[in-house]
Amino acid sequence: QVQLVESGGGMGQPGGSLRLSCAASGIPFGSYAMGWDRQAPGKERELVARIGGSGHTNYADSVKGRFTISRDNAKNTVYLQMNSLKPADTAVYYCRADLIYSTTYHWGQGTQVTVSS
């Protein structure tokens, strides 16, 4: 059974930092591109960041230079370091796992991030 368990969400201040983690189980982690999507109230879910099995990354323009995605294949975990937070970053953040060369993907349950002073 595939499980993606997010942690690290919560309240952050504008200009501050938060770090999200996603622990994966039930999948061959190295065969999956990992990433984070987010969904703000009243908006569609959008890509935030992706990291391939080899470490190649891509980011939404809105987070480039502020967020960093990384993965630890030994721990089956992907991270999202979020710096210089803005109120516009407020959303539910979902961990996503995409099987490489396939249309198969999985989402976690999501973790709330709220940026407010």
VOVO-626837 format. One record per residue: x, y, z of N, C-alpha, C in turn; chain; residue number from 0. Coordinates in nm, 4 decimals. Atoms other than C-alpha are relative to their C-alpha. Layout:
// VOVO-626837
      n.xx      n.yy      n.zz     ca.xx     ca.yy     ca.zz      c.xx      c.yy      c.zz  chain    n
         X         Y         Z         X         Y         Z         X         Y         Z      A  NUM
...
***
This chain:
// VOVO-626837
      n.xx      n.yy      n.zz     ca.xx     ca.yy     ca.zz      c.xx      c.yy      c.zz  chain    n
    0.0845   -0.1195    0.0000    0.0000    0.0000    0.0000    0.0883    0.1248    0.0000      A    0
   -0.0783   -0.1225    0.0113    0.1352    0.3385   -0.1049   -0.0411    0.0971    0.1101      A    1
    0.0261   -0.1040   -0.0991    0.1676    0.5927    0.1728    0.0991    0.1128   -0.0187      A    2
   -0.0807   -0.1212    0.0007    0.2953    0.9482    0.1474   -0.0452    0.0822    0.1191      A    3
    0.0370   -0.0660   -0.1247    0.2993    1.1127    0.4887    0.0771    0.1304    0.0129      A    4
   -0.0617   -0.1329   -0.0098    0.3639    1.4864    0.5025    0.0090    0.0444    0.1449      A    5
   -0.0134   -0.0620   -0.1310    0.4854    1.6747    0.8064    0.0735    0.1319   -0.0159      A    6
   -0.0749   -0.1255    0.0010    0.6260    2.0148    0.8934   -0.0802    0.1232   -0.0343      A    7
    0.0829   -0.1168    0.0284    0.3362    2.2389    0.8007   -0.0327    0.0766    0.1262      A    8
    0.0397   -0.0795   -0.1145    0.1877    2.5018    1.0267    0.0013    0.1470   -0.0327      A    9
    0.0001   -0.1453    0.0152    0.2111    2.8732    1.0812    0.1403    0.0506   -0.0259      A   10
   -0.1258   -0.0663    0.0256    0.4880    3.0862    0.9378   -0.0236    0.1489   -0.0156      A   11
    0.0103   -0.1454    0.0137    0.5554    3.4581    0.9342    0.0548    0.0434   -0.1347      A   12
   -0.0590   -0.0531    0.1236    0.6177    3.6646    0.6218    0.1498    0.0213    0.0172      A   13
   -0.1448   -0.0081   -0.0074    0.9877    3.6452    0.5504    0.0644   -0.1159    0.0739      A   14
   -0.0511    0.1122   -0.0769    1.0224    3.3351    0.7634    0.0200   -0.1258   -0.0824      A   15
   -0.0285    0.1270    0.0659    1.0952    2.9723    0.6851   -0.0793   -0.1136    0.0632      A   16
    0.0570    0.1267   -0.0437    0.9302    2.6342    0.7098    0.0630   -0.1105   -0.0831      A   17
   -0.0515    0.1143    0.0735    1.0478    2.2893    0.6088   -0.1021   -0.1124    0.0037      A   18
    0.0926    0.1124    0.0112    0.8116    2.0211    0.4837    0.0773   -0.1286   -0.0289      A   19
   -0.0569    0.1315    0.0277    0.8941    1.6516    0.4799   -0.1115   -0.0928   -0.0477      A   20
    0.0945    0.1007    0.0464    0.7250    1.3618    0.3034    0.0699   -0.1348    0.0016      A   21
   -0.0554    0.1347   -0.0092    0.8018    1.0037    0.3985   -0.0849   -0.0942   -0.0842      A   22
    0.0702    0.0902    0.0908    0.7116    0.7496    0.1317    0.0215   -0.1452    0.0393      A   23
   -0.0117    0.1440   -0.0215    0.6411    0.3805    0.1767   -0.0895   -0.0713   -0.1016      A   24
    0.0814    0.0774    0.0935    0.5035    0.1064   -0.0460    0.0327    0.0234   -0.1453      A   25
   -0.0422   -0.0240    0.1384    0.6833    0.2315   -0.3585    0.1520   -0.0148   -0.0103      A   26
   -0.1456   -0.0026    0.0220    1.0296    0.1806   -0.5096    0.0433    0.1450   -0.0187      A   27
   -0.0166   -0.1454   -0.0054    1.1331    0.5323   -0.4164    0.0867    0.0523   -0.1138      A   28
   -0.0913   -0.0470    0.1042    1.4162    0.5619   -0.6668   -0.0603    0.0011   -0.1387      A   29
    0.0668    0.0049    0.1295    1.1777    0.4897   -0.9545   -0.1060    0.1085   -0.0154      A   30
    0.1017   -0.1047    0.0008    0.9592    0.7886   -0.8705    0.0649    0.1383    0.0006      A   31
   -0.0255   -0.1419   -0.0161    0.9958    1.1559   -0.9368   -0.0890    0.0470    0.1150      A   32
    0.0739   -0.0467   -0.1167    0.8883    1.3309   -0.6185   -0.0236    0.1495   -0.0109      A   33
    0.0260   -0.1423    0.0086    0.7351    1.6693   -0.5716   -0.1030    0.0484    0.0998      A   34
    0.0982   -0.0667   -0.0845    0.5063    1.9112   -0.4001   -0.0935    0.0809   -0.0889      A   35
    0.1020   -0.0840    0.0588    0.1826    2.0626   -0.5223   -0.0660    0.0774    0.1139      A   36
    0.0745   -0.0717   -0.1037   -0.0319    2.3151   -0.3371   -0.1333    0.0480   -0.0542      A   37
    0.1324   -0.0485    0.0369   -0.3903    2.4293   -0.3360   -0.0448    0.1034    0.1015      A   38
    0.0498   -0.1076   -0.0840   -0.5021    2.7621   -0.1974   -0.1528    0.0029   -0.0080      A   39
    0.1470   -0.0056    0.0006   -0.8664    2.8282   -0.1050   -0.0531    0.0655   -0.1274      A   40
    0.0617   -0.0553    0.1194   -1.0744    2.8817   -0.4178    0.0841   -0.0080   -0.1253      A   41
   -0.0896    0.0097    0.1162   -0.7855    2.7982   -0.6500    0.0258   -0.1456   -0.0351      A   42
   -0.0340    0.1347    0.0418   -0.6777    2.4963   -0.8492    0.1337   -0.0435    0.0602      A   43
   -0.1279    0.0531   -0.0470   -0.3996    2.2688   -0.7307    0.1072    0.0293   -0.1040      A   44
   -0.1075   -0.0370    0.0915   -0.0674    2.3751   -0.8790    0.1311   -0.0620    0.0426      A   45
   -0.1343    0.0524   -0.0261    0.2828    2.2403   -0.9104    0.0833    0.1030    0.0737      A   46
   -0.0951   -0.0858   -0.0707    0.5328    2.3864   -0.6661    0.1432   -0.0373   -0.0396      A   47
   -0.1363    0.0444    0.0294    0.8455    2.1784   -0.7228    0.0012   -0.1497   -0.0267      A   48
   -0.0194    0.1413    0.0319    0.9632    1.8458   -0.8641    0.1480   -0.0333    0.0063      A   49
   -0.1379    0.0478    0.0042    1.2788    1.6406   -0.8267   -0.0019   -0.1415   -0.0555      A   50
   -0.0072    0.1311    0.0613    1.3654    1.3459   -1.0465    0.0866   -0.0956    0.0799      A   51
   -0.0789    0.1005   -0.0687    1.5333    1.0264   -0.9432    0.1486    0.0325    0.0017      A   52
   -0.1413   -0.0362    0.0089    1.8686    1.1664   -1.0551    0.0308    0.1326    0.0672      A   53
   -0.0208   -0.1260   -0.0701    1.8156    1.4926   -0.8669   -0.0325    0.1248   -0.0793      A   54
    0.0379   -0.1174    0.0790    1.7056    1.7188   -1.1528   -0.1254    0.0633    0.0603      A   55
    0.1119   -0.0700   -0.0638    1.4693    1.9848   -1.0191   -0.0661    0.0999   -0.0944      A   56
    0.0663   -0.1130    0.0635    1.2111    2.2266   -1.1501   -0.0996    0.0596    0.0974      A   57
    0.0788   -0.0767   -0.0948    1.0074    2.4928   -0.9753   -0.1022    0.0870   -0.0725      A   58
    0.0914   -0.1022    0.0480    0.7048    2.7101   -1.0257    0.0710    0.1347    0.0066      A   59
   -0.0651   -0.1310    0.0015    0.8100    3.0640   -1.1154   -0.0218    0.0749    0.1308      A   60
    0.0349   -0.0755   -0.1200    0.6387    3.1933   -0.8021    0.0863   -0.0367    0.1211      A   61
   -0.0808    0.0424   -0.1156    0.8762    3.0016   -0.5719    0.1482   -0.0092   -0.0315      A   62
   -0.1415    0.0087    0.0364    1.2043    3.0067   -0.7644    0.0832    0.0958    0.0820      A   63
   -0.0884   -0.0820   -0.0812    1.4873    3.1357   -0.5511   -0.0387    0.0054    0.1467      A   64
    0.0451   -0.0014   -0.1404    1.2853    3.0912   -0.2310   -0.0163   -0.1407    0.0561      A   65
    0.0242    0.1373   -0.0438    1.1993    2.7205   -0.2132    0.1069   -0.0923   -0.0593      A   66
   -0.0961    0.1005    0.0467    1.4369    2.4247   -0.2437   -0.0545   -0.1388    0.0295      A   67
    0.0434    0.1384   -0.0173    1.3318    2.0651   -0.3007    0.1224   -0.0898    0.0004      A   68
   -0.1099    0.0967   -0.0063    1.5593    1.7767   -0.2090   -0.0579   -0.1360    0.0378      A   69
    0.0450    0.1346   -0.0353    1.5358    1.4029   -0.1587    0.1141   -0.0788    0.0622      A   70
   -0.0949    0.0908   -0.0616    1.7082    1.1424    0.0549   -0.0479   -0.1404   -0.0345      A   71
    0.0460    0.1301    0.0467    1.6766    0.8106   -0.1260    0.0214   -0.1094    0.1042      A   72
   -0.0238    0.0986   -0.1056    1.8177    0.6213    0.1741   -0.1133    0.0003    0.1023      A   73
    0.1079   -0.0128   -0.0981    1.5294    0.7512    0.3885   -0.1379    0.0022   -0.0658      A   74
    0.1283   -0.0069    0.0721    1.2590    0.7465    0.1168   -0.0775    0.1266    0.0358      A   75
    0.0601   -0.1246   -0.0456    1.1922    1.1089    0.2021    0.0350    0.1135   -0.0953      A   76
   -0.0213   -0.1207    0.0781    1.1508    1.4290    0.0055   -0.0304    0.1203    0.0887      A   77
    0.0113   -0.1186   -0.0827    1.1833    1.7749    0.1560   -0.0318    0.1223   -0.0854      A   78
    0.0190   -0.1292    0.0641    1.0705    2.1254    0.0697    0.0385    0.1071    0.1020      A   79
   -0.0437   -0.1105   -0.0844    1.2655    2.4071    0.2327   -0.0602    0.1274   -0.0567      A   80
    0.0700   -0.1197    0.0442    1.0561    2.7222    0.2110    0.0540    0.1194    0.0767      A   81
   -0.0548   -0.1217   -0.0593    1.2304    3.0530    0.2768   -0.0714    0.1225   -0.0551      A   82
    0.0609   -0.1267    0.0436    1.1192    3.4141    0.2425   -0.1489   -0.0181   -0.0261      A   83
    0.1419    0.0311    0.0167    0.7605    3.3072    0.2948   -0.0828    0.1253   -0.0236      A   84
    0.0935   -0.1074    0.0291    0.4791    3.5220    0.1624   -0.1420   -0.0467    0.0353      A   85
    0.1395    0.0407   -0.0239    0.1087    3.5271    0.2527   -0.0583   -0.0793   -0.1174      A   86
    0.0490    0.0718    0.1180    0.0470    3.4052   -0.1049    0.0421   -0.1466   -0.0001      A   87
   -0.0395    0.1412   -0.0101    0.2215    3.0797   -0.0071   -0.0974   -0.0811    0.0844      A   88
    0.0992    0.0695   -0.0812   -0.0710    2.9956    0.2206   -0.0806   -0.0963   -0.0854      A   89
    0.0666    0.1044    0.0779   -0.2176    2.6681    0.0953    0.0136   -0.1328    0.0731      A   90
   -0.0258    0.1381   -0.0408   -0.2502    2.2986    0.1601    0.1052   -0.0549   -0.0961      A   91
   -0.1104    0.0523    0.0802    0.0713    2.1377    0.0389   -0.0096   -0.1528   -0.0034      A   92
    0.0132    0.1436    0.0206    0.0530    1.7874   -0.1073    0.1297   -0.0573   -0.0551      A   93
   -0.1114    0.0765    0.0545    0.3395    1.5481   -0.1559   -0.0518   -0.0830   -0.1170      A   94
    0.0413    0.0757    0.1180    0.3269    1.3827   -0.4970    0.1140   -0.0897   -0.0455      A   95
   -0.0963    0.0965    0.0519    0.5011    1.0743   -0.6343   -0.0439   -0.0425   -0.1387      A   96
    0.0292    0.0367    0.1386    0.5132    1.0161   -1.0122    0.0936   -0.1121   -0.0440      A   97
   -0.0815    0.1101    0.0509    0.6286    0.6817   -1.1463    0.0610    0.0427   -0.1334      A   98
   -0.0710   -0.0449    0.1197    0.8910    0.7624   -1.4080   -0.0421   -0.0823   -0.1206      A   99
    0.0406    0.0617    0.1270    0.7874    0.6832   -1.7691   -0.1374   -0.0653    0.0112      A  100
    0.1340    0.0531   -0.0212    0.4310    0.6217   -1.6554   -0.0952    0.1140    0.0324      A  101
    0.1005   -0.0976   -0.0420    0.1057    0.8063   -1.5912   -0.0442   -0.0240    0.1445      A  102
    0.0368    0.0320   -0.1383    0.0851    0.6540   -1.2413    0.0562    0.1036    0.0956      A  103
   -0.0463   -0.0932   -0.1014    0.1029    0.9010   -0.9556   -0.0844   -0.0169    0.1264      A  104
    0.0675    0.0071   -0.1299    0.0047    0.9297   -0.5895    0.0160    0.1338    0.0711      A  105
   -0.0068   -0.1200   -0.0836   -0.0725    1.2185   -0.3543   -0.0116   -0.0385    0.1463      A  106
    0.0214    0.0146   -0.1428   -0.0419    1.2432    0.0203   -0.1279    0.0704    0.0418      A  107
    0.1232   -0.0599   -0.0529   -0.3171    1.3751    0.2451    0.0084    0.1526    0.0063      A  108
   -0.0167   -0.1449   -0.0039   -0.1737    1.7257    0.2529    0.0315    0.0524    0.1389      A  109
   -0.0308   -0.0683   -0.1255   -0.0412    1.9583    0.5192   -0.0222    0.1499   -0.0203      A  110
    0.0339   -0.1414    0.0114   -0.1623    2.3119    0.5838    0.1202    0.0879    0.0324      A  111
   -0.0996   -0.1043   -0.0243    0.0814    2.6013    0.5548   -0.0726    0.1339   -0.0028      A  112
    0.0631   -0.1311   -0.0104   -0.0414    2.9406    0.6695    0.1077    0.1033    0.0304      A  113
   -0.0998   -0.1056   -0.0175    0.1736    3.2506    0.6330   -0.0744    0.1284    0.0348      A  114
    0.0724   -0.1181   -0.0483    0.0496    3.5423    0.8350    0.0774    0.0648    0.1128      A  115
   -0.0624   -0.0716   -0.1113    0.1769    3.8105    1.0692   -0.0985    0.0145    0.1149      A  116
***
